[in-house]
Amino acid sequence: MVLPKTENEKLKTAVGTVKGPGETLHEYTFIAPDPERQLKHGEFVYYTAPVDGSQRQILGRITARAAVKLFPDTFMANPAVPPQTVAAMLGYESEATELFELTVTVLGYYNDLLQDFTNPRVPPQGGASIYIAENDTLTDLLSRGRRGQLGSAHIGDLLSRDPVAVPVALDVRGFTSTHLAIIASTGSGKSYLAGVLLEELLMPYNRASVLVIDPHGEYDTLQQVQNLESFRDSGYSPRVRIFRPQDLRVRISSLTLPDLRYLLTNLSEKMHYQLGRAFRYAQRTWGEDKYTLEQFYMAVREVGDSTQGEDESNDDDPTTGALIWRLSAALGGSGIFHDFENIELDELFQPGMCTLVQLNEVEQRQQQVIVAALLRRVYQARIDTEKGKLQREDRNHLPFPVFCLLEEAHNFAPANADAVSSDVLKTILSEGRKFGVGVGLISQRPGRLDGDVLSQCMTQCIMRITNPIDQNRIAESVESVGRDMLKELPALSKGQVIVSGASVNTPLMLRVRTRRTEHGGEDINAPAEWHQWFEHEQPAQAAANALPAEKELERDEDGVLWA
């Protein structure tokens, strides 16, 4: 009696034979029957070769699959009869096995000193045996982090293997220092993945300081981490703090001249000139961070054109009046921009705390100015703290790195548009790693996201993308994802993601793990809500509108019914 092979025995059995080199220097092809359909696109295989006096496993990833031998077409003439049955009837069994030619892109062997894969530059010999890489080997080699250890973020497992067989953990240091991009079409699961990532950052083995810009109020459910035992450790419990629009405060004097010009639309050249003079006058007169809106009105009047004579009234000239009217409309009527109050940085950032800044119901230009002001303050505080200009007792002292995650990033760094938040983001993305300010961008429209901004995110999580423009933007801006993987983007299912860049050792296709907290970004179920309304609200409304039963209706001479 022959016992069935265990999973490990299957993986240690040769699955194919090398045919020869591929089209490029880092590719080869092999032939395999693959009756159990193990050799999927993206699967990891290896051959052994001598390197520096010892046998090494040379790892590679399957990037193409083509049939070289199939059943004859006549065996499939009757759909009701399987071709295997026809083959058996004709004595064709010994030759009926299908054969496939598979192309493999070589990764190489893992070099512990370099902490990366090294390509031996020698293709495998023709006739060499090919094996499927074992689960434990892939778990050790593919992830730069180790699940549950300091600096790791377990976001899912390898898509080509059984669920949880090969868990993958990102290197948190990689994406918090060199920035992160999560790109996906609507409904692909990008907010769900972001929630998983935030959960990992709040785990006891990370205790991150995170700020989330949440334009739609989707991340409220993260508060559940405060009540879950898995997020606690001796002396540690994570915090989630929410700032809703009515809680936000940005001090008017902290706005820059570009901020003001961006808020005040349709300014004439003369208004631009007068606004700049008033801004500098206010800073000279009352201090760079101390003037109020009324004092800024005074500055506008003070620098305006003086057309009044000795006997004339003290009315403002038209430009001054129009400028003050715009300032009043943009700043005076807002509950966010304030004369004296400002959200302090220690209210936003603490290790082990995730702060959600919800900007729903806030006009888009105001959103961009708020984000620009916050990021500018954070970045400057980290620079001054690192250079020793700020001490513990100083208001903006920020003695630890921070990570800022921006939903709908294409609104804050739009392509071919001049948003005030774009320049701040570009500065942080290019220089923030030196001062401990990391940025994560989430977008459903990479085609509308500034290419320079996207290209500076060195870790990419890319989910299903069907729009050709968006696919081209990813191909142009993301260097670490191979063309073979980009072809997979339209075929990815919800919850499947391609991860590449600084936080993993090689590009990977993963299935995202299940969240520990509830997902807050679900779409509204319109049919269910309509049905519920008819069950509960419509009968009550009908009863309220019904005429009293005891009153009889009478028709007047015009045919109108009256109670």
Buried (B, 14 or more C-beta within 10 A) or exposed (E): EEEEEEEEEBBEEEBBBBBEBBEEEBBBBBBBEBEEEBBBBBBBBBBBBEBEEEEBBBBBBBBBBEEEEEBEEEBEEEEEEEBEEBBEEEEBEEEBEBEBBBBBBBBBBBEEEEEEBBEBEEBBEEEBBBBBBBBEBBBEBBBBBBBEEEBBBBBBBBBBBEEEBBBBBBBBBBBBBBBBBBBBBEEBBBBBBBBBBBBBBBBBBBBBBBBBBBBEBBBBBBBBBBEBEEBBEEEBBBBBBBBBBEBBBBBBBBBBBBBBBBBBEEBEEBBBEBBBBBBEBBBEEBEEEEBBBEBBBBBBBBBBEEEEEEEEEEEBBEBBBBBBEBBEEBBBEBEBBBBEEBBEBEBBBBBBBBBBBBBEEBEEBBBBBBBBBBBBBBBBBBBBBBEEEBEEEEEBBBEEBBBBBBBBBBBBBBBEEEBBBBBBBBBBBEEBBEBBBBBBBBBBBBBBBBBBBBBBBBBBBBBBBEBEEBBEBBEEBBEBBBEBBBEBBEEBEEBBBBBBBBBBBBBBBBBBBEBBBEBBBEEEEEEEEEEEEEEEEEEEEEEEEEEEEEEEEEEEEEEEEEE
